[in-house]
Amino acid sequence: MLTPKIRRILQIGGGITANIFQAITCLAAESIESGIEHITDEAVESWRPPVSAETAFA
């Protein structure tokens, strides 16, 4: 059974492995920088992927 946190990460990634890894990497870096040192449910819910130039002009 998937936790809500994992389910949300999969939703954010849209089933694309590279997007899922990007989300996890960004969330992990943010958690370390904040001093929390673990990915919280709140961080996953509020995280938004950065907009790339390719997406912006699509």
PDBQT receptor file of N, H, CA, C and O in Angstrom, charges set to zero:
ATOM      1  N   MET A   1       0.838  -1.186   0.000  1.00  0.00    +0.000 N 
ATOM      2  CA  MET A   1       0.000   0.000   0.000  1.00  0.00    +0.000 C 
ATOM      3  C   MET A   1       0.882   1.249   0.000  1.00  0.00    +0.000 C 
ATOM      4  O   MET A   1       1.844   1.339   0.763  1.00  0.00    +0.000 OA
ATOM      5  N   LEU A   2       0.549   2.197  -0.851  1.00  0.00    +0.000 N 
ATOM      6  H   LEU A   2      -0.232   2.123  -1.471  1.00  0.00    +0.000 HD
ATOM      7  CA  LEU A   2       1.327   3.420  -0.958  1.00  0.00    +0.000 C 
ATOM      8  C   LEU A   2       0.873   4.438   0.073  1.00  0.00    +0.000 C 
ATOM      9  O   LEU A   2      -0.321   4.594   0.330  1.00  0.00    +0.000 OA
ATOM     10  N   THR A   3       1.842   5.129   0.661  1.00  0.00    +0.000 N 
ATOM     11  H   THR A   3       2.812   5.002   0.453  1.00  0.00    +0.000 HD
ATOM     12  CA  THR A   3       1.516   6.201   1.597  1.00  0.00    +0.000 C 
ATOM     13  C   THR A   3       1.048   7.415   0.797  1.00  0.00    +0.000 C 
ATOM     14  O   THR A   3       1.350   7.519  -0.392  1.00  0.00    +0.000 OA
ATOM     15  N   PRO A   4       0.323   8.327   1.425  1.00  0.00    +0.000 N 
ATOM     16  CA  PRO A   4      -0.101   9.535   0.704  1.00  0.00    +0.000 C 
ATOM     17  C   PRO A   4       1.077  10.327   0.141  1.00  0.00    +0.000 C 
ATOM     18  O   PRO A   4       0.968  10.930  -0.926  1.00  0.00    +0.000 OA
ATOM     19  N   LYS A   5       2.207  10.328   0.860  1.00  0.00    +0.000 N 
ATOM     20  H   LYS A   5       2.295   9.838   1.728  1.00  0.00    +0.000 HD
ATOM     21  CA  LYS A   5       3.390  11.054   0.403  1.00  0.00    +0.000 C 
ATOM     22  C   LYS A   5       3.910  10.451  -0.907  1.00  0.00    +0.000 C 
ATOM     23  O   LYS A   5       4.203  11.182  -1.854  1.00  0.00    +0.000 OA
ATOM     24  N   ILE A   6       4.022   9.141  -0.961  1.00  0.00    +0.000 N 
ATOM     25  H   ILE A   6       3.784   8.548  -0.192  1.00  0.00    +0.000 HD
ATOM     26  CA  ILE A   6       4.509   8.465  -2.167  1.00  0.00    +0.000 C 
ATOM     27  C   ILE A   6       3.511   8.632  -3.305  1.00  0.00    +0.000 C 
ATOM     28  O   ILE A   6       3.903   8.871  -4.447  1.00  0.00    +0.000 OA
ATOM     29  N   ARG A   7       2.236   8.509  -3.001  1.00  0.00    +0.000 N 
ATOM     30  H   ARG A   7       1.918   8.315  -2.073  1.00  0.00    +0.000 HD
ATOM     31  CA  ARG A   7       1.191   8.676  -4.015  1.00  0.00    +0.000 C 
ATOM     32  C   ARG A   7       1.267  10.070  -4.639  1.00  0.00    +0.000 C 
ATOM     33  O   ARG A   7       1.116  10.217  -5.851  1.00  0.00    +0.000 OA
ATOM     34  N   ARG A   8       1.502  11.097  -3.806  1.00  0.00    +0.000 N 
ATOM     35  H   ARG A   8       1.625  10.977  -2.821  1.00  0.00    +0.000 HD
ATOM     36  CA  ARG A   8       1.584  12.474  -4.293  1.00  0.00    +0.000 C 
ATOM     37  C   ARG A   8       2.825  12.667  -5.173  1.00  0.00    +0.000 C 
ATOM     38  O   ARG A   8       2.751  13.334  -6.205  1.00  0.00    +0.000 OA
ATOM     39  N   ILE A   9       3.958  12.091  -4.774  1.00  0.00    +0.000 N 
ATOM     40  H   ILE A   9       4.018  11.549  -3.936  1.00  0.00    +0.000 HD
ATOM     41  CA  ILE A   9       5.171  12.199  -5.582  1.00  0.00    +0.000 C 
ATOM     42  C   ILE A   9       4.955  11.558  -6.949  1.00  0.00    +0.000 C 
ATOM     43  O   ILE A   9       5.395  12.099  -7.963  1.00  0.00    +0.000 OA
ATOM     44  N   LEU A  10       4.287  10.419  -6.981  1.00  0.00    +0.000 N 
ATOM     45  H   LEU A  10       3.929   9.980  -6.157  1.00  0.00    +0.000 HD
ATOM     46  CA  LEU A  10       3.993   9.768  -8.261  1.00  0.00    +0.000 C 
ATOM     47  C   LEU A  10       3.062  10.622  -9.107  1.00  0.00    +0.000 C 
ATOM     48  O   LEU A  10       3.203  10.680 -10.329  1.00  0.00    +0.000 OA
ATOM     49  N   GLN A  11       2.112  11.284  -8.459  1.00  0.00    +0.000 N 
ATOM     50  H   GLN A  11       1.997  11.237  -7.467  1.00  0.00    +0.000 HD
ATOM     51  CA  GLN A  11       1.184  12.161  -9.171  1.00  0.00    +0.000 C 
ATOM     52  C   GLN A  11       1.932  13.368  -9.749  1.00  0.00    +0.000 C 
ATOM     53  O   GLN A  11       1.717  13.747 -10.900  1.00  0.00    +0.000 OA
ATOM     54  N   ILE A  12       2.800  13.959  -8.947  1.00  0.00    +0.000 N 
ATOM     55  H   ILE A  12       2.975  13.652  -8.012  1.00  0.00    +0.000 HD
ATOM     56  CA  ILE A  12       3.581  15.110  -9.403  1.00  0.00    +0.000 C 
ATOM     57  C   ILE A  12       4.419  14.727 -10.614  1.00  0.00    +0.000 C 
ATOM     58  O   ILE A  12       4.513  15.487 -11.578  1.00  0.00    +0.000 OA
ATOM     59  N   GLY A  13       5.032  13.540 -10.559  1.00  0.00    +0.000 N 
ATOM     60  H   GLY A  13       4.955  12.923  -9.775  1.00  0.00    +0.000 HD
ATOM     61  CA  GLY A  13       5.908  13.088 -11.637  1.00  0.00    +0.000 C 
ATOM     62  C   GLY A  13       5.182  12.682 -12.889  1.00  0.00    +0.000 C 
ATOM     63  O   GLY A  13       5.801  12.556 -13.945  1.00  0.00    +0.000 OA
ATOM     64  N   GLY A  14       3.891  12.474 -12.803  1.00  0.00    +0.000 N 
ATOM     65  H   GLY A  14       3.388  12.576 -11.944  1.00  0.00    +0.000 HD
ATOM     66  CA  GLY A  14       3.112  12.099 -13.979  1.00  0.00    +0.000 C 
ATOM     67  C   GLY A  14       3.518  10.763 -14.572  1.00  0.00    +0.000 C 
ATOM     68  O   GLY A  14       3.305  10.508 -15.757  1.00  0.00    +0.000 OA
ATOM     69  N   GLY A  15       4.107   9.907 -13.737  1.00  0.00    +0.000 N 
ATOM     70  H   GLY A  15       4.280  10.114 -12.774  1.00  0.00    +0.000 HD
ATOM     71  CA  GLY A  15       4.511   8.591 -14.219  1.00  0.00    +0.000 C 
ATOM     72  C   GLY A  15       5.827   8.587 -14.981  1.00  0.00    +0.000 C 
ATOM     73  O   GLY A  15       6.251   7.551 -15.492  1.00  0.00    +0.000 OA
ATOM     74  N   ILE A  16       6.466   9.734 -15.056  1.00  0.00    +0.000 N 
ATOM     75  H   ILE A  16       6.121  10.576 -14.640  1.00  0.00    +0.000 HD
ATOM     76  CA  ILE A  16       7.739   9.847 -15.768  1.00  0.00    +0.000 C 
ATOM     77  C   ILE A  16       8.859   9.764 -14.734  1.00  0.00    +0.000 C 
ATOM     78  O   ILE A  16       8.952  10.586 -13.822  1.00  0.00    +0.000 OA
ATOM     79  N   THR A  17       9.703   8.749 -14.903  1.00  0.00    +0.000 N 
ATOM     80  H   THR A  17       9.627   8.081 -15.644  1.00  0.00    +0.000 HD
ATOM     81  CA  THR A  17      10.743   8.471 -13.917  1.00  0.00    +0.000 C 
ATOM     82  C   THR A  17      11.634   9.676 -13.664  1.00  0.00    +0.000 C 
ATOM     83  O   THR A  17      11.947   9.963 -12.509  1.00  0.00    +0.000 OA
ATOM     84  N   ALA A  18      12.048  10.382 -14.690  1.00  0.00    +0.000 N 
ATOM     85  H   ALA A  18      11.793  10.149 -15.629  1.00  0.00    +0.000 HD
ATOM     86  CA  ALA A  18      12.919  11.549 -14.521  1.00  0.00    +0.000 C 
ATOM     87  C   ALA A  18      12.250  12.616 -13.667  1.00  0.00    +0.000 C 
ATOM     88  O   ALA A  18      12.910  13.251 -12.845  1.00  0.00    +0.000 OA
ATOM     89  N   ASN A  19      10.944  12.824 -13.850  1.00  0.00    +0.000 N 
ATOM     90  H   ASN A  19      10.408  12.309 -14.518  1.00  0.00    +0.000 HD
ATOM     91  CA  ASN A  19      10.216  13.813 -13.052  1.00  0.00    +0.000 C 
ATOM     92  C   ASN A  19      10.114  13.381 -11.593  1.00  0.00    +0.000 C 
ATOM     93  O   ASN A  19      10.207  14.211 -10.689  1.00  0.00    +0.000 OA
ATOM     94  N   ILE A  20       9.927  12.099 -11.366  1.00  0.00    +0.000 N 
ATOM     95  H   ILE A  20       9.851  11.424 -12.101  1.00  0.00    +0.000 HD
ATOM     96  CA  ILE A  20       9.842  11.575  -9.998  1.00  0.00    +0.000 C 
ATOM     97  C   ILE A  20      11.180  11.773  -9.292  1.00  0.00    +0.000 C 
ATOM     98  O   ILE A  20      11.217  12.207  -8.141  1.00  0.00    +0.000 OA
ATOM     99  N   PHE A  21      12.281  11.456  -9.979  1.00  0.00    +0.000 N 
ATOM    100  H   PHE A  21      12.251  11.103 -10.914  1.00  0.00    +0.000 HD
ATOM    101  CA  PHE A  21      13.600  11.650  -9.385  1.00  0.00    +0.000 C 
ATOM    102  C   PHE A  21      13.882  13.124  -9.140  1.00  0.00    +0.000 C 
ATOM    103  O   PHE A  21      14.499  13.475  -8.134  1.00  0.00    +0.000 OA
ATOM    104  N   GLN A  22      13.443  13.986 -10.038  1.00  0.00    +0.000 N 
ATOM    105  H   GLN A  22      12.942  13.701 -10.855  1.00  0.00    +0.000 HD
ATOM    106  CA  GLN A  22      13.632  15.423  -9.850  1.00  0.00    +0.000 C 
ATOM    107  C   GLN A  22      12.891  15.888  -8.597  1.00  0.00    +0.000 C 
ATOM    108  O   GLN A  22      13.438  16.649  -7.798  1.00  0.00    +0.000 OA
ATOM    109  N   ALA A  23      11.667  15.438  -8.428  1.00  0.00    +0.000 N 
ATOM    110  H   ALA A  23      11.224  14.820  -9.077  1.00  0.00    +0.000 HD
ATOM    111  CA  ALA A  23      10.883  15.822  -7.255  1.00  0.00    +0.000 C 
ATOM    112  C   ALA A  23      11.555  15.352  -5.979  1.00  0.00    +0.000 C 
ATOM    113  O   ALA A  23      11.690  16.122  -5.028  1.00  0.00    +0.000 OA
ATOM    114  N   ILE A  24      11.975  14.101  -5.947  1.00  0.00    +0.000 N 
ATOM    115  H   ILE A  24      11.865  13.475  -6.719  1.00  0.00    +0.000 HD
ATOM    116  CA  ILE A  24      12.607  13.557  -4.749  1.00  0.00    +0.000 C 
ATOM    117  C   ILE A  24      13.917  14.289  -4.454  1.00  0.00    +0.000 C 
ATOM    118  O   ILE A  24      14.205  14.606  -3.300  1.00  0.00    +0.000 OA
ATOM    119  N   THR A  25      14.707  14.556  -5.492  1.00  0.00    +0.000 N 
ATOM    120  H   THR A  25      14.473  14.298  -6.429  1.00  0.00    +0.000 HD
ATOM    121  CA  THR A  25      15.977  15.254  -5.308  1.00  0.00    +0.000 C 
ATOM    122  C   THR A  25      15.761  16.657  -4.759  1.00  0.00    +0.000 C 
ATOM    123  O   THR A  25      16.444  17.071  -3.822  1.00  0.00    +0.000 OA
ATOM    124  N   CYS A  26      14.817  17.387  -5.337  1.00  0.00    +0.000 N 
ATOM    125  H   CYS A  26      14.262  17.050  -6.098  1.00  0.00    +0.000 HD
ATOM    126  CA  CYS A  26      14.529  18.746  -4.864  1.00  0.00    +0.000 C 
ATOM    127  C   CYS A  26      13.993  18.741  -3.437  1.00  0.00    +0.000 C 
ATOM    128  O   CYS A  26      14.405  19.553  -2.608  1.00  0.00    +0.000 OA
ATOM    129  N   LEU A  27      13.076  17.827  -3.157  1.00  0.00    +0.000 N 
ATOM    130  H   LEU A  27      12.740  17.168  -3.831  1.00  0.00    +0.000 HD
ATOM    131  CA  LEU A  27      12.514  17.728  -1.810  1.00  0.00    +0.000 C 
ATOM    132  C   LEU A  27      13.581  17.365  -0.788  1.00  0.00    +0.000 C 
ATOM    133  O   LEU A  27      13.584  17.899   0.321  1.00  0.00    +0.000 OA
ATOM    134  N   ALA A  28      14.481  16.466  -1.150  1.00  0.00    +0.000 N 
ATOM    135  H   ALA A  28      14.478  16.031  -2.050  1.00  0.00    +0.000 HD
ATOM    136  CA  ALA A  28      15.555  16.073  -0.240  1.00  0.00    +0.000 C 
ATOM    137  C   ALA A  28      16.493  17.247   0.028  1.00  0.00    +0.000 C 
ATOM    138  O   ALA A  28      16.873  17.493   1.173  1.00  0.00    +0.000 OA
ATOM    139  N   ALA A  29      16.864  17.965  -1.021  1.00  0.00    +0.000 N 
ATOM    140  H   ALA A  29      16.556  17.764  -1.951  1.00  0.00    +0.000 HD
ATOM    141  CA  ALA A  29      17.755  19.119  -0.854  1.00  0.00    +0.000 C 
ATOM    142  C   ALA A  29      17.106  20.186   0.023  1.00  0.00    +0.000 C 
ATOM    143  O   ALA A  29      17.757  20.751   0.902  1.00  0.00    +0.000 OA
ATOM    144  N   GLU A  30      15.823  20.460  -0.216  1.00  0.00    +0.000 N 
ATOM    145  H   GLU A  30      15.295  20.001  -0.931  1.00  0.00    +0.000 HD
ATOM    146  CA  GLU A  30      15.112  21.450   0.593  1.00  0.00    +0.000 C 
ATOM    147  C   GLU A  30      15.049  21.029   2.057  1.00  0.00    +0.000 C 
ATOM    148  O   GLU A  30      15.175  21.865   2.951  1.00  0.00    +0.000 OA
ATOM    149  N   SER A  31      14.853  19.734   2.303  1.00  0.00    +0.000 N 
ATOM    150  H   SER A  31      14.750  19.055   1.577  1.00  0.00    +0.000 HD
ATOM    151  CA  SER A  31      14.758  19.267   3.683  1.00  0.00    +0.000 C 
ATOM    152  C   SER A  31      16.099  19.381   4.405  1.00  0.00    +0.000 C 
ATOM    153  O   SER A  31      16.138  19.699   5.594  1.00  0.00    +0.000 OA
ATOM    154  N   ILE A  32      17.187  19.127   3.700  1.00  0.00    +0.000 N 
ATOM    155  H   ILE A  32      17.156  18.869   2.734  1.00  0.00    +0.000 HD
ATOM    156  CA  ILE A  32      18.519  19.258   4.303  1.00  0.00    +0.000 C 
ATOM    157  C   ILE A  32      18.832  20.730   4.560  1.00  0.00    +0.000 C 
ATOM    158  O   ILE A  32      19.332  21.082   5.629  1.00  0.00    +0.000 OA
ATOM    159  N   GLU A  33      18.542  21.585   3.590  1.00  0.00    +0.000 N 
ATOM    160  H   GLU A  33      18.135  21.300   2.722  1.00  0.00    +0.000 HD
ATOM    161  CA  GLU A  33      18.802  23.021   3.746  1.00  0.00    +0.000 C 
ATOM    162  C   GLU A  33      17.997  23.628   4.896  1.00  0.00    +0.000 C 
ATOM    163  O   GLU A  33      18.465  24.546   5.569  1.00  0.00    +0.000 OA
ATOM    164  N   SER A  34      16.785  23.113   5.118  1.00  0.00    +0.000 N 
ATOM    165  H   SER A  34      16.405  22.367   4.571  1.00  0.00    +0.000 HD
ATOM    166  CA  SER A  34      15.940  23.650   6.188  1.00  0.00    +0.000 C 
ATOM    167  C   SER A  34      16.323  23.124   7.562  1.00  0.00    +0.000 C 
ATOM    168  O   SER A  34      15.886  23.660   8.581  1.00  0.00    +0.000 OA
ATOM    169  N   GLY A  35      17.149  22.060   7.594  1.00  0.00    +0.000 N 
ATOM    170  H   GLY A  35      17.504  21.625   6.766  1.00  0.00    +0.000 HD
ATOM    171  CA  GLY A  35      17.549  21.481   8.874  1.00  0.00    +0.000 C 
ATOM    172  C   GLY A  35      16.631  20.385   9.361  1.00  0.00    +0.000 C 
ATOM    173  O   GLY A  35      16.912  19.762  10.385  1.00  0.00    +0.000 OA
ATOM    174  N   ILE A  36      15.537  20.131   8.656  1.00  0.00    +0.000 N 
ATOM    175  H   ILE A  36      15.308  20.637   7.824  1.00  0.00    +0.000 HD
ATOM    176  CA  ILE A  36      14.591  19.088   9.050  1.00  0.00    +0.000 C 
ATOM    177  C   ILE A  36      15.184  17.703   8.780  1.00  0.00    +0.000 C 
ATOM    178  O   ILE A  36      15.004  16.772   9.565  1.00  0.00    +0.000 OA
ATOM    179  N   GLU A  37      15.885  17.588   7.668  1.00  0.00    +0.000 N 
ATOM    180  H   GLU A  37      16.031  18.344   7.030  1.00  0.00    +0.000 HD
ATOM    181  CA  GLU A  37      16.615  16.387   7.262  1.00  0.00    +0.000 C 
ATOM    182  C   GLU A  37      15.746  15.167   6.974  1.00  0.00    +0.000 C 
ATOM    183  O   GLU A  37      16.232  14.038   7.022  1.00  0.00    +0.000 OA
ATOM    184  N   HIS A  38      14.480  15.381   6.678  1.00  0.00    +0.000 N 
ATOM    185  H   HIS A  38      14.085  16.299   6.638  1.00  0.00    +0.000 HD
ATOM    186  CA  HIS A  38      13.615  14.332   6.132  1.00  0.00    +0.000 C 
ATOM    187  C   HIS A  38      12.489  15.014   5.361  1.00  0.00    +0.000 C 
ATOM    188  O   HIS A  38      12.126  16.154   5.649  1.00  0.00    +0.000 OA
ATOM    189  N   ILE A  39      11.954  14.313   4.395  1.00  0.00    +0.000 N 
ATOM    190  H   ILE A  39      12.249  13.386   4.161  1.00  0.00    +0.000 HD
ATOM    191  CA  ILE A  39      10.895  14.870   3.552  1.00  0.00    +0.000 C 
ATOM    192  C   ILE A  39       9.563  14.720   4.291  1.00  0.00    +0.000 C 
ATOM    193  O   ILE A  39       9.126  13.609   4.591  1.00  0.00    +0.000 OA
ATOM    194  N   THR A  40       8.941  15.838   4.571  1.00  0.00    +0.000 N 
ATOM    195  H   THR A  40       9.296  16.741   4.327  1.00  0.00    +0.000 HD
ATOM    196  CA  THR A  40       7.672  15.822   5.301  1.00  0.00    +0.000 C 
ATOM    197  C   THR A  40       6.487  15.760   4.341  1.00  0.00    +0.000 C 
ATOM    198  O   THR A  40       6.608  16.088   3.161  1.00  0.00    +0.000 OA
ATOM    199  N   ASP A  41       5.347  15.338   4.863  1.00  0.00    +0.000 N 
ATOM    200  H   ASP A  41       5.248  15.072   5.822  1.00  0.00    +0.000 HD
ATOM    201  CA  ASP A  41       4.122  15.329   4.067  1.00  0.00    +0.000 C 
ATOM    202  C   ASP A  41       3.780  16.738   3.588  1.00  0.00    +0.000 C 
ATOM    203  O   ASP A  41       3.335  16.927   2.456  1.00  0.00    +0.000 OA
ATOM    204  N   GLU A  42       3.993  17.723   4.461  1.00  0.00    +0.000 N 
ATOM    205  H   GLU A  42       4.354  17.570   5.380  1.00  0.00    +0.000 HD
ATOM    206  CA  GLU A  42       3.685  19.109   4.113  1.00  0.00    +0.000 C 
ATOM    207  C   GLU A  42       4.563  19.599   2.964  1.00  0.00    +0.000 C 
ATOM    208  O   GLU A  42       4.098  20.318   2.079  1.00  0.00    +0.000 OA
ATOM    209  N   ALA A  43       5.842  19.202   2.985  1.00  0.00    +0.000 N 
ATOM    210  H   ALA A  43       6.220  18.618   3.703  1.00  0.00    +0.000 HD
ATOM    211  CA  ALA A  43       6.750  19.610   1.908  1.00  0.00    +0.000 C 
ATOM    212  C   ALA A  43       6.315  19.008   0.581  1.00  0.00    +0.000 C 
ATOM    213  O   ALA A  43       6.361  19.678  -0.451  1.00  0.00    +0.000 OA
ATOM    214  N   VAL A  44       5.897  17.764   0.601  1.00  0.00    +0.000 N 
ATOM    215  H   VAL A  44       5.859  17.220   1.439  1.00  0.00    +0.000 HD
ATOM    216  CA  VAL A  44       5.446  17.101  -0.624  1.00  0.00    +0.000 C 
ATOM    217  C   VAL A  44       4.189  17.783  -1.157  1.00  0.00    +0.000 C 
ATOM    218  O   VAL A  44       4.079  18.025  -2.359  1.00  0.00    +0.000 OA
ATOM    219  N   GLU A  45       3.249  18.090  -0.279  1.00  0.00    +0.000 N 
ATOM    220  H   GLU A  45       3.339  17.893   0.697  1.00  0.00    +0.000 HD
ATOM    221  CA  GLU A  45       1.998  18.711  -0.706  1.00  0.00    +0.000 C 
ATOM    222  C   GLU A  45       2.206  20.108  -1.281  1.00  0.00    +0.000 C 
ATOM    223  O   GLU A  45       1.501  20.509  -2.207  1.00  0.00    +0.000 OA
ATOM    224  N   SER A  46       3.174  20.853  -0.734  1.00  0.00    +0.000 N 
ATOM    225  H   SER A  46       3.746  20.527   0.018  1.00  0.00    +0.000 HD
ATOM    226  CA  SER A  46       3.362  22.237  -1.186  1.00  0.00    +0.000 C 
ATOM    227  C   SER A  46       4.373  22.369  -2.319  1.00  0.00    +0.000 C 
ATOM    228  O   SER A  46       4.490  23.439  -2.915  1.00  0.00    +0.000 OA
ATOM    229  N   TRP A  47       5.112  21.289  -2.629  1.00  0.00    +0.000 N 
ATOM    230  H   TRP A  47       5.017  20.419  -2.145  1.00  0.00    +0.000 HD
ATOM    231  CA  TRP A  47       6.154  21.366  -3.653  1.00  0.00    +0.000 C 
ATOM    232  C   TRP A  47       5.551  21.496  -5.043  1.00  0.00    +0.000 C 
ATOM    233  O   TRP A  47       4.583  20.815  -5.383  1.00  0.00    +0.000 OA
ATOM    234  N   ARG A  48       6.128  22.366  -5.825  1.00  0.00    +0.000 N 
ATOM    235  H   ARG A  48       6.914  22.919  -5.549  1.00  0.00    +0.000 HD
ATOM    236  CA  ARG A  48       5.729  22.534  -7.221  1.00  0.00    +0.000 C 
ATOM    237  C   ARG A  48       6.973  22.395  -8.076  1.00  0.00    +0.000 C 
ATOM    238  O   ARG A  48       8.020  22.938  -7.725  1.00  0.00    +0.000 OA
ATOM    239  N   PRO A  49       6.885  21.683  -9.186  1.00  0.00    +0.000 N 
ATOM    240  CA  PRO A  49       8.067  21.527 -10.043  1.00  0.00    +0.000 C 
ATOM    241  C   PRO A  49       8.467  22.855 -10.658  1.00  0.00    +0.000 C 
ATOM    242  O   PRO A  49       7.615  23.682 -10.982  1.00  0.00    +0.000 OA
ATOM    243  N   PRO A  50       9.773  23.054 -10.816  1.00  0.00    +0.000 N 
ATOM    244  CA  PRO A  50      10.214  24.287 -11.484  1.00  0.00    +0.000 C 
ATOM    245  C   PRO A  50       9.761  24.272 -12.937  1.00  0.00    +0.000 C 
ATOM    246  O   PRO A  50       9.690  23.212 -13.559  1.00  0.00    +0.000 OA
ATOM    247  N   VAL A  51       9.460  25.430 -13.469  1.00  0.00    +0.000 N 
ATOM    248  H   VAL A  51       9.518  26.291 -12.964  1.00  0.00    +0.000 HD
ATOM    249  CA  VAL A  51       9.006  25.527 -14.856  1.00  0.00    +0.000 C 
ATOM    250  C   VAL A  51      10.234  25.660 -15.738  1.00  0.00    +0.000 C 
ATOM    251  O   VAL A  51      11.043  26.571 -15.558  1.00  0.00    +0.000 OA
ATOM    252  N   SER A  52      10.368  24.762 -16.677  1.00  0.00    +0.000 N 
ATOM    253  H   SER A  52       9.711  24.022 -16.823  1.00  0.00    +0.000 HD
ATOM    254  CA  SER A  52      11.497  24.833 -17.613  1.00  0.00    +0.000 C 
ATOM    255  C   SER A  52      11.136  25.734 -18.785  1.00  0.00    +0.000 C 
ATOM    256  O   SER A  52       9.961  26.008 -19.028  1.00  0.00    +0.000 OA
ATOM    257  N   ALA A  53      12.131  26.182 -19.497  1.00  0.00    +0.000 N 
ATOM    258  H   ALA A  53      13.085  25.958 -19.300  1.00  0.00    +0.000 HD
ATOM    259  CA  ALA A  53      11.905  27.023 -20.670  1.00  0.00    +0.000 C 
ATOM    260  C   ALA A  53      11.099  26.274 -21.712  1.00  0.00    +0.000 C 
ATOM    261  O   ALA A  53      10.257  26.865 -22.388  1.00  0.00    +0.000 OA
ATOM    262  N   GLU A  54      11.347  24.974 -21.849  1.00  0.00    +0.000 N 
ATOM    263  H   GLU A  54      12.031  24.495 -21.299  1.00  0.00    +0.000 HD
ATOM    264  CA  GLU A  54      10.612  24.166 -22.823  1.00  0.00    +0.000 C 
ATOM    265  C   GLU A  54       9.128  24.134 -22.485  1.00  0.00    +0.000 C 
ATOM    266  O   GLU A  54       8.286  24.243 -23.377  1.00  0.00    +0.000 OA
ATOM    267  N   THR A  55       8.802  23.987 -21.215  1.00  0.00    +0.000 N 
ATOM    268  H   THR A  55       9.485  23.899 -20.490  1.00  0.00    +0.000 HD
ATOM    269  CA  THR A  55       7.403  23.960 -20.788  1.00  0.00    +0.000 C 
ATOM    270  C   THR A  55       6.760  25.323 -20.954  1.00  0.00    +0.000 C 
ATOM    271  O   THR A  55       5.605  25.418 -21.367  1.00  0.00    +0.000 OA
ATOM    272  N   ALA A  56       7.492  26.376 -20.637  1.00  0.00    +0.000 N 
ATOM    273  H   ALA A  56       8.431  26.298 -20.302  1.00  0.00    +0.000 HD
ATOM    274  CA  ALA A  56       6.945  27.718 -20.690  1.00  0.00    +0.000 C 
ATOM    275  C   ALA A  56       6.543  28.122 -22.099  1.00  0.00    +0.000 C 
ATOM    276  O   ALA A  56       5.612  28.910 -22.268  1.00  0.00    +0.000 OA
ATOM    277  N   PHE A  57       7.222  27.601 -23.114  1.00  0.00    +0.000 N 
ATOM    278  H   PHE A  57       7.979  26.961 -22.977  1.00  0.00    +0.000 HD
ATOM    279  CA  PHE A  57       6.933  27.989 -24.477  1.00  0.00    +0.000 C 
ATOM    280  C   PHE A  57       6.152  26.933 -25.251  1.00  0.00    +0.000 C 
ATOM    281  O   PHE A  57       5.982  27.049 -26.465  1.00  0.00    +0.000 OA
ATOM    282  N   ALA A  58       5.687  25.927 -24.569  1.00  0.00    +0.000 N 
ATOM    283  H   ALA A  58       5.825  25.833 -23.583  1.00  0.00    +0.000 HD
ATOM    284  CA  ALA A  58       4.943  24.858 -25.238  1.00  0.00    +0.000 C 
ATOM    285  C   ALA A  58       3.530  25.292 -25.541  1.00  0.00    +0.000 C 
ATOM    286  O   ALA A  58       2.755  24.520 -26.104  1.00  0.00    +0.000 OA
TER     287      ALA A  58
